[in-house]
Amino acid sequence: MGKRLIIAIDGPAGSGKSTVSRILAEKISYMYLDTGLLYRAVAYKAMQGKISLNDDDALRKLCEGIVIRPETGSINMRVLIDGEDVSDKVRTEEIGMLASSVSANPAVRDALLFTQRSAGMDGGIVAEGRDMGTVVFPGADVKFFLVADVDERAKRRYLQLKNNGVPADPVEIRKGLVARDSQDMQREIAPLKPADDSVVIDSTEIDAGQVVDRMINILEKRTKADN
């Protein structure tokens, strides 16, 4: 594709952005940056240490202990915090809700901003989250914003958890997504919203492969236009 791009992919929980980002990164041989995993790691450690979400100094210190480590032979990312690999311990709905609250903390966002931007310094990255195109990488070469109907998102999340052997209640998952949407969109710091120059893709009735195909088509057109 020529120039190593910074590709930002944002969207609400359950919109398919994690799956799509992984597939896209693998297809174009880019690094995959799962920024949500960083906030989940902080939330997990805060919960384990009974740290108040209003304790800016303690939360900032947790962020200083975060290390991103690419997984050998894979586009997956591992996250270590204070030396502990928490990548597989933070995928619960409880941690997801707590991470949404943690991510609204200015001290946490400031502390993690450098980590995220450093990862994309040389391009060749697919960065996925909720404010990649608006805050973290406002100058990203291409920005996507995924949306999907909340019922479809709840169904996807339920199946994902079920396939991973995690007990889940479809009704509670839907309630959680609605609450998470409200919390993410209404927070004062970096609210969830598409950047003005984002390409919005509705994934309600198309699968991840079709979404990625659309993205690659757009990337190829952008690349040709720049050459």
C-alpha positions as CSV (number, residue, x, y, z in Angstrom):
1,M,0.0,0.0,0.0
2,G,3.1,2.2,-0.1
3,K,3.2,4.7,2.8
4,R,2.7,3.2,6.2
5,L,-0.6,4.6,7.3
6,I,-2.2,5.4,10.7
7,I,-5.7,3.9,10.5
8,A,-8.1,4.8,13.3
9,I,-11.2,2.7,13.9
10,D,-13.8,3.9,16.5
11,G,-17.3,2.9,17.5
12,P,-19.5,1.8,20.4
13,A,-19.1,-1.5,22.3
14,G,-20.2,-4.5,20.3
15,S,-20.0,-2.7,16.9
16,G,-17.4,-5.2,15.7
17,K,-14.5,-2.9,15.7
18,S,-12.1,-5.3,17.6
19,T,-12.8,-8.2,15.2
20,V,-12.6,-5.9,12.1
21,S,-9.4,-4.2,13.3
22,R,-7.7,-7.5,13.9
23,I,-8.7,-8.9,10.5
24,L,-7.7,-5.6,8.7
25,A,-4.3,-5.4,10.5
26,E,-3.6,-9.0,9.6
27,K,-4.6,-8.6,5.9
28,I,-2.4,-5.5,5.4
29,S,0.4,-6.6,7.8
30,Y,0.0,-3.7,10.2
31,M,0.3,-3.6,14.0
32,Y,-3.0,-3.8,15.9
33,L,-3.4,-1.4,18.8
34,D,-6.3,-2.4,21.1
35,T,-6.6,0.7,23.2
36,G,-9.6,-0.6,25.1
37,L,-7.4,-3.2,26.5
38,L,-5.2,-0.5,28.1
39,Y,-8.2,1.0,29.9
40,R,-9.5,-2.4,31.0
41,A,-6.0,-3.2,32.4
42,V,-6.1,0.0,34.5
43,A,-9.7,-0.7,35.6
44,Y,-8.8,-4.3,36.6
45,K,-5.8,-3.2,38.7
46,A,-7.9,-0.4,40.3
47,M,-10.5,-2.9,41.2
48,Q,-8.0,-5.5,42.6
49,G,-6.3,-2.8,44.6
50,K,-9.6,-1.2,45.7
51,I,-8.4,2.2,44.3
52,S,-11.0,4.9,44.0
53,L,-11.7,6.1,40.5
54,N,-11.3,9.6,41.9
55,D,-7.7,9.0,43.1
56,D,-5.9,10.6,40.2
57,D,-2.4,10.0,41.6
58,A,-2.9,6.3,42.2
59,L,-4.5,5.8,38.8
60,R,-1.7,7.8,37.1
61,K,0.8,5.5,38.8
62,L,-1.0,2.4,37.5
63,C,-0.8,3.8,34.0
64,E,3.0,4.3,34.4
65,G,3.3,0.5,34.9
66,I,1.7,-0.4,31.6
67,V,3.7,-2.2,28.9
68,I,2.4,-3.1,25.5
69,R,3.9,-6.2,24.1
70,P,3.1,-7.7,20.6
71,E,2.4,-11.4,20.7
72,T,5.0,-13.4,18.9
73,G,3.8,-14.7,15.5
74,S,0.4,-12.9,15.9
75,I,-1.2,-9.5,15.5
76,N,-2.7,-9.8,19.0
77,M,-1.5,-7.5,21.7
78,R,-0.6,-8.4,25.3
79,V,-0.8,-5.8,28.1
80,L,1.3,-6.0,31.2
81,I,0.7,-3.8,34.2
82,D,3.1,-3.8,37.1
83,G,4.7,-6.9,35.5
84,E,1.4,-8.9,35.4
85,D,0.0,-10.0,32.0
86,V,-3.7,-9.1,32.4
87,S,-4.7,-9.5,28.8
88,D,-7.0,-12.5,29.4
89,K,-8.3,-11.4,32.8
90,V,-10.1,-8.2,31.7
91,R,-12.6,-9.4,29.1
92,T,-15.7,-9.3,31.4
93,E,-18.7,-7.1,31.2
94,E,-17.9,-5.8,34.8
95,I,-14.4,-4.7,33.8
96,G,-15.8,-3.2,30.6
97,M,-18.2,-0.9,32.5
98,L,-15.5,0.0,34.9
99,A,-13.1,0.7,32.1
100,S,-15.6,3.1,30.6
101,S,-15.6,5.1,33.9
102,V,-11.8,4.9,34.1
103,S,-11.4,6.2,30.6
104,A,-13.4,9.3,31.6
105,N,-10.7,10.3,34.1
106,P,-8.5,13.1,32.7
107,A,-5.4,11.8,34.5
108,V,-5.7,8.4,33.0
109,R,-6.3,9.7,29.5
110,D,-3.3,12.0,29.7
111,A,-1.1,9.2,31.1
112,L,-2.0,6.8,28.3
113,L,-2.0,9.3,25.5
114,F,1.8,9.1,25.1
115,T,1.8,5.3,25.2
116,Q,-0.8,5.2,22.4
117,R,0.8,7.8,20.2
118,S,4.2,6.3,20.6
119,A,2.9,3.0,19.3
120,G,1.7,4.7,16.1
121,M,4.7,7.0,15.7
122,D,6.0,5.2,12.6
123,G,2.7,4.4,11.0
124,G,1.7,0.9,9.9
125,I,-0.9,0.7,12.6
126,V,-4.6,0.0,13.0
127,A,-5.6,1.7,16.2
128,E,-9.0,0.7,17.6
129,G,-10.9,2.5,20.4
130,R,-13.5,5.2,21.1
131,D,-11.5,8.4,20.5
132,M,-8.7,7.3,18.1
133,G,-9.8,9.7,15.3
134,T,-10.9,12.6,17.5
135,V,-8.2,12.7,20.2
136,V,-5.4,10.2,20.0
137,F,-4.7,10.3,16.3
138,P,-6.6,13.4,15.0
139,G,-4.2,13.4,12.0
140,A,-4.7,9.8,11.1
141,D,-4.5,9.0,7.4
142,V,-7.9,7.2,7.4
143,K,-10.6,7.2,10.0
144,F,-13.5,4.7,10.3
145,F,-16.4,4.8,12.7
146,L,-18.4,1.5,13.0
147,V,-22.0,1.5,14.1
148,A,-24.6,-1.3,14.5
149,D,-28.1,-1.7,16.0
150,V,-28.0,-2.3,19.7
151,D,-29.9,-5.6,19.5
152,E,-27.3,-6.9,17.0
153,R,-24.5,-5.7,19.2
154,A,-26.0,-7.5,22.2
155,K,-26.4,-10.7,20.2
156,R,-22.7,-10.5,19.1
157,R,-21.4,-9.9,22.6
158,Y,-23.5,-12.7,24.0
159,L,-22.2,-15.2,21.4
160,Q,-18.6,-14.0,21.9
161,L,-18.8,-14.6,25.7
162,K,-20.6,-17.9,25.2
163,N,-18.0,-19.1,22.8
164,N,-15.3,-18.2,25.3
165,G,-17.1,-20.1,28.0
166,V,-18.1,-17.0,30.0
167,P,-21.6,-17.1,31.5
168,A,-23.8,-14.4,30.1
169,D,-27.4,-13.1,30.1
170,P,-28.5,-11.6,26.8
171,V,-31.0,-9.2,28.5
172,E,-28.3,-7.9,30.9
173,I,-25.8,-7.6,28.1
174,R,-28.2,-5.3,26.2
175,K,-28.9,-3.2,29.3
176,G,-25.1,-2.9,29.8
177,L,-24.5,-1.8,26.2
178,V,-27.2,0.9,26.4
179,A,-25.7,2.1,29.7
180,R,-22.2,2.0,28.2
181,D,-23.3,3.9,25.1
182,S,-24.8,6.7,27.3
183,Q,-21.8,6.8,29.5
184,D,-19.3,6.9,26.6
185,M,-21.2,9.5,24.6
186,Q,-22.0,11.9,27.5
187,R,-18.7,12.0,29.3
188,E,-17.0,15.4,29.2
189,I,-13.6,14.1,28.3
190,A,-13.2,12.6,24.8
191,P,-16.9,11.6,24.3
192,L,-17.7,8.8,21.8
193,K,-18.4,10.4,18.4
194,P,-17.2,10.1,14.8
195,A,-14.5,12.5,13.7
196,D,-15.7,15.0,11.1
197,D,-13.7,13.2,8.4
198,S,-14.6,9.6,9.5
199,V,-16.1,7.1,7.1
200,V,-19.1,5.7,8.9
201,I,-19.9,2.1,8.3
202,D,-23.1,0.4,9.6
203,S,-22.2,-3.3,10.3
204,T,-25.7,-4.3,11.4
205,E,-26.4,-6.5,8.4
206,I,-23.0,-7.3,7.1
207,D,-20.3,-9.5,8.6
208,A,-16.7,-8.6,9.6
209,G,-15.3,-9.8,6.3
210,Q,-17.5,-7.5,4.3
211,V,-16.7,-4.6,6.5
212,V,-13.0,-5.2,6.0
213,D,-13.5,-5.5,2.3
214,R,-15.1,-2.0,2.3
215,M,-12.3,-0.6,4.3
216,I,-9.6,-2.0,2.1
217,N,-11.4,-0.6,-1.0
218,I,-11.4,2.8,0.7
219,L,-7.7,2.5,1.7
220,E,-6.7,1.6,-1.8
221,K,-8.6,4.5,-3.3
222,R,-7.1,6.9,-0.7
223,T,-3.6,5.6,-1.4
224,K,-4.0,6.0,-5.2
225,A,-5.3,9.5,-4.7
226,D,-2.3,10.5,-2.7
227,N,0.2,9.1,-5.2
